[in-house]
């Protein structure tokens, strides 16, 4: 991933230095198990522990000759270890090291991503309660529908990110799997107990069965999960872009001192961060496709997945890490205009209360089809000719025969539409409090 979208901690996790360090951790863990079982001398283990070292530069130099990165790695280790190096990589194939180390990297990446989801959840919960009683026009098909609570949007997003957290926890379990089973996964040169002990030492689960590689449905699940989380962020960002449209202007990204919106038009304040997040979500969907394409490999293994995974595993992790951090910042600093929301709610001159009027008429004994016709004819005149919907309703003889003026006025009461917001909030947030995951206000 380019430096522009790489945050330090996740970038360091996916560095070449850390990748080879994880390879070394796997190699040493295997040696420790072998020494414990008497397969290699304990003195050799101590020499390996003390002397195993590498530099990325030396590995890359050796690889120019070997054209094989794992052999280059073990050769670089051997240059520092000495005689005991003959016990390094004992009984292993390259994927035993690479895939088990990948499990460590992916598990650690999940931990960083989960922490960022937690931070975003805190923001969403705070803003949900902040705007719980702020009325806003709800829109369906992009058209004004009925009043709603602005805070419900954040409650909705909170609930979605909670599900995303659970998805990522499941994906973490799926990728935290190691294999030390040899060239085709048949344990020809290793006892299965070695795999179990190595994985236990590394905090991983052993793959119940494998070929030369960990099966790539695990990686596909990880990448697809990241794509789902990114799609949620895109959903949030797209909504912010809508709110920031000039004709809407109900909320907008914070525009900091000195920021410029356009090289040509000094008045512009554009939703650039939201647009960036929407664009990056496309990357994550592409990475998910690559993960799915890598599930099917020839026989016990080919390496068509290898080149792709060198790109998509770090890039997907780094990209979502960035997106989560920026989404939390975007929503934390989002500038909200409740007065403008009220203006927009009233822009259709009362039309948004037509549903409540329909219900009032049916409760007064009018057949729904007849009531719908009476309400719609007044609504369509308001759309086409202008004027005020409530005024037309009060002047409609058919409606006045069945509803008192007081009843009609009650129809146009905004509080009616927000009366059950507390109940919805209780379902969203009380439900979370009773689960294993809790987030502070």
Beta strands, then each sheet from edge to edge (+ up, - down):
strand 1: 135-140
strand 2: 143-149
strand 3: 177-178
strand 4: 205-206
strand 5: 251-252
strand 6: 335-336
sheet 1: 1+ 2-
sheet 2: 3+ 4+
sheet 3: 5+ 6-
end
